[in-house]
Amino acid sequence: MDAPLMGLGLTETGSLDVPPPERENLAGWYEAGTTPGETGTAIVAGHVDNADGPAVFYDLGALKRGATIEVDRRDGTVAVFTVDTVETYEARNFPDAKVYGAAERPELRVITCGGGYSRATGYQGNIVVFAHLTGSRPG
């Protein structure tokens, strides 16, 4: 996947906002949090699909341990992350502290919808990729 990042904030209820669903090839980075590549936990989110079909993170759940994720940084460098694990959580059991909690090294969480699906309520959970910084290179 290759997608631009937009800034994300929080919704009125305090949950992570998401990119506009009609922009299927757009992901978002939580701007008030850690910048990808800096010490801490950086959060990137995007849609798995929308009313028209697959979206930016449609294949996110297929990532495997050891895969790499590259994030272009504003300073012109590319932060290179290596996937540690990919997990699926039901919404009612979402581990906020594990996903959003502070880290002592540069880490990345990539989040999309996942799990069971109901036409009435949508996806019942989330897919979360856990990765850590393993390098950087010029952009």
Helices and strands as residue ranges (DSSP letters): E 5-8, E 27-30, E 40-46, E 49-50, E 53-54, G 60-62, E 68-72, E 77-90, G 91-93, H 96-100, E 106-118, E 122-138
